[in-house]
Amino acid sequence: MWAILGIFVAAIVIVLIEVPTLLKKGFKKELWVFSILLLFGIGLSIAEALDAKIPNPLDWIAFVFKPFSDFLFDLLK
């Protein structure tokens, strides 16, 4: 509960610091990208705070390259 509240407080502080500058300079596309990435980060942070199982990107990389690695090791034996 407190971790989630801390995440929201940190996100609000980040928004209060960054958004006025983006609006003043007229960076509309950058504001959209900032908002999407911030929401994605908040979602992942809340999931981590709730001990949800979040897939690791390295697991996918290992899954893709494992057959090739096994082939090379067998070749070098």
C-alpha positions as a Markdown table, in Angstrom:
| # | Residue | x | y | z |
|---|---|---|---|---|
| 1 | Met | 0.0 | 0.0 | 0.0 |
| 2 | Trp | 2.7 | 2.5 | 1.0 |
| 3 | Ala | 4.9 | 1.5 | -2.0 |
| 4 | Ile | 2.0 | 2.2 | -4.4 |
| 5 | Leu | 1.4 | 5.5 | -2.7 |
| 6 | Gly | 5.1 | 6.3 | -3.0 |
| 7 | Ile | 5.0 | 5.4 | -6.7 |
| 8 | Phe | 2.1 | 7.8 | -7.3 |
| 9 | Val | 3.8 | 10.6 | -5.4 |
| 10 | Ala | 7.0 | 10.2 | -7.4 |
| 11 | Ala | 5.0 | 10.2 | -10.6 |
| 12 | Ile | 3.1 | 13.3 | -9.7 |
| 13 | Val | 6.4 | 15.1 | -8.8 |
| 14 | Ile | 7.9 | 14.0 | -12.2 |
| 15 | Val | 4.8 | 15.3 | -14.0 |
| 16 | Leu | 4.9 | 18.6 | -12.2 |
| 17 | Ile | 8.5 | 19.1 | -13.2 |
| 18 | Glu | 8.4 | 17.9 | -16.8 |
| 19 | Val | 5.0 | 18.7 | -18.2 |
| 20 | Pro | 5.0 | 22.5 | -17.9 |
| 21 | Thr | 8.3 | 22.7 | -19.7 |
| 22 | Leu | 7.0 | 20.5 | -22.5 |
| 23 | Leu | 3.8 | 22.5 | -22.8 |
| 24 | Lys | 5.6 | 25.9 | -22.8 |
| 25 | Lys | 7.9 | 24.8 | -25.6 |
| 26 | Gly | 5.0 | 23.3 | -27.6 |
| 27 | Phe | 6.4 | 19.7 | -27.7 |
| 28 | Lys | 3.1 | 17.9 | -28.2 |
| 29 | Lys | 4.5 | 14.7 | -29.6 |
| 30 | Glu | 7.2 | 14.5 | -26.8 |
| 31 | Leu | 4.4 | 15.0 | -24.3 |
| 32 | Trp | 2.5 | 12.0 | -25.7 |
| 33 | Val | 5.6 | 9.9 | -25.6 |
| 34 | Phe | 6.5 | 11.0 | -22.1 |
| 35 | Ser | 2.9 | 10.2 | -20.9 |
| 36 | Ile | 2.9 | 6.8 | -22.4 |
| 37 | Leu | 6.3 | 5.9 | -21.0 |
| 38 | Leu | 5.4 | 7.2 | -17.6 |
| 39 | Leu | 2.2 | 5.3 | -17.5 |
| 40 | Phe | 4.0 | 2.1 | -18.6 |
| 41 | Gly | 6.6 | 2.7 | -15.9 |
| 42 | Ile | 4.0 | 3.3 | -13.3 |
| 43 | Gly | 2.2 | 0.1 | -14.2 |
| 44 | Leu | 5.4 | -2.0 | -14.1 |
| 45 | Ser | 6.4 | -0.4 | -10.8 |
| 46 | Ile | 3.0 | -1.1 | -9.2 |
| 47 | Ala | 3.1 | -4.7 | -10.5 |
| 48 | Glu | 6.5 | -5.1 | -9.0 |
| 49 | Ala | 5.3 | -3.6 | -5.7 |
| 50 | Leu | 2.5 | -6.2 | -5.7 |
| 51 | Asp | 4.9 | -9.0 | -6.3 |
| 52 | Ala | 3.4 | -9.9 | -9.7 |
| 53 | Lys | 5.5 | -12.1 | -11.9 |
| 54 | Ile | 6.9 | -9.8 | -14.6 |
| 55 | Pro | 8.5 | -11.6 | -17.6 |
| 56 | Asn | 12.2 | -10.9 | -18.1 |
| 57 | Pro | 13.3 | -9.9 | -21.6 |
| 58 | Leu | 16.4 | -11.9 | -21.3 |
| 59 | Asp | 14.3 | -15.1 | -21.0 |
| 60 | Trp | 13.0 | -14.5 | -24.5 |
| 61 | Ile | 16.5 | -13.9 | -25.8 |
| 62 | Ala | 17.8 | -17.0 | -24.2 |
| 63 | Phe | 14.9 | -19.0 | -25.6 |
| 64 | Val | 15.7 | -17.8 | -29.1 |
| 65 | Phe | 19.4 | -18.3 | -29.0 |
| 66 | Lys | 19.6 | -21.5 | -26.9 |
| 67 | Pro | 19.3 | -23.9 | -30.0 |
| 68 | Phe | 22.1 | -22.1 | -31.7 |
| 69 | Ser | 24.3 | -22.1 | -28.6 |
| 70 | Asp | 23.7 | -25.8 | -28.2 |
| 71 | Phe | 24.6 | -26.4 | -31.8 |
| 72 | Leu | 27.9 | -24.5 | -31.4 |
| 73 | Phe | 28.8 | -26.4 | -28.2 |
| 74 | Asp | 28.1 | -29.7 | -29.9 |
| 75 | Leu | 30.2 | -28.6 | -32.9 |
| 76 | Leu | 33.1 | -27.7 | -30.8 |
| 77 | Lys | 33.2 | -30.9 | -28.7 |
